Amino acid sequence: MHYVPTSSGAAWFKACGEVQAFEPRLSAALYSRWPDRVGAVIAHDEERRWLLLDDAGRPAEVFGDRVDVWPQVLPLYAELQRGEVAHARSHVAHGVPDLRVEALPERYGQLLDRPDLPLDPDEMRRLHVFAPRFAALCDELAAHALPATIQHDDLHYANVYARGSALRVLDWGDASVGHPFASLVVTFRFLEQRDGVAPGDPLFARLRDAYLEPWGEGLGDAFELAMRVGSFALAIAWLRQRDFLAGDARDAFDHWFPAVVRRALARADA
């Protein structure tokens, strides 16, 4: 993002990479329907992959109480997701990656067919062994009949901004259309790894309930399934990004990709 001074205040320019070519249009579409909870789009150019945003304030990562932002932002985000169900097919048609539950077993198979993954032989073996169970979990999740919608897929406190009392979710370049509940895979990972919240801490249940409230009651089992399936969907999404990288950027990516896979495998054994 590049700072752009304007007569009315600060603005921010982003030249999106090829892997994020859908982001300018998606950001503008979301802003047109949810102006109170996403970045304010001043202008966008789909062909050039350019995006100009109004200043959204400060990211939650600079706040001393950044963990406390989640009970506020998650219900707002869930409401956005519910409203975007009607636009899910349009998002896919305009380039947002399709990670809907019914597509995931095939995508998982494509992951297994990659000869160059930065994983050790035992990790690859475990992925192969888990393939039939993963397909079964996808079927179980699909049976809950929750609709696919936009899924930010990078929902952590560096992408939640506050300006006054307004909270906004920015940076939709990693988004996909998939199971909505998988959004919290990244949120929970950051809470554990960056904020030191222990697995099993009551905070996770509190945030789950805050997020699920707009969706309705009795969805705890679906949420747990979505978190297991979504952990692998995240690895699949990362693999797509890897294809656009080379050199040092690819090396840096390969340093972190195994950690995503290992976290998914840990959930597989749960």
Secondary structure as GFF3:
##gff-version 3
##sequence-region A 1 270
A	DSSP	beta_strand	2	6	.	.	.	ID=ss1
A	DSSP	beta_strand	9	15	.	.	.	ID=ss2
A	DSSP	three_ten_helix	18	20	.	.	.	ID=ss3
A	DSSP	alpha_helix	23	33	.	.	.	ID=ss4
A	DSSP	beta_strand	41	45	.	.	.	ID=ss5
A	DSSP	beta_strand	50	54	.	.	.	ID=ss6
A	DSSP	beta_strand	58	59	.	.	.	ID=ss7
A	DSSP	three_ten_helix	60	62	.	.	.	ID=ss8
A	DSSP	three_ten_helix	66	69	.	.	.	ID=ss9
A	DSSP	alpha_helix	70	84	.	.	.	ID=ss10
A	DSSP	three_ten_helix	85	87	.	.	.	ID=ss11
A	DSSP	alpha_helix	88	93	.	.	.	ID=ss12
A	DSSP	beta_strand	98	99	.	.	.	ID=ss13
A	DSSP	three_ten_helix	101	103	.	.	.	ID=ss14
A	DSSP	alpha_helix	104	112	.	.	.	ID=ss15
A	DSSP	alpha_helix	121	142	.	.	.	ID=ss16
A	DSSP	beta_strand	149	151	.	.	.	ID=ss17
A	DSSP	three_ten_helix	157	159	.	.	.	ID=ss18
A	DSSP	beta_strand	160	163	.	.	.	ID=ss19
A	DSSP	beta_strand	166	169	.	.	.	ID=ss20
A	DSSP	beta_strand	176	178	.	.	.	ID=ss21
A	DSSP	three_ten_helix	180	183	.	.	.	ID=ss22
A	DSSP	alpha_helix	184	193	.	.	.	ID=ss23
A	DSSP	alpha_helix	202	212	.	.	.	ID=ss24
A	DSSP	three_ten_helix	213	215	.	.	.	ID=ss25
A	DSSP	alpha_helix	220	242	.	.	.	ID=ss26
A	DSSP	alpha_helix	247	268	.	.	.	ID=ss27
###
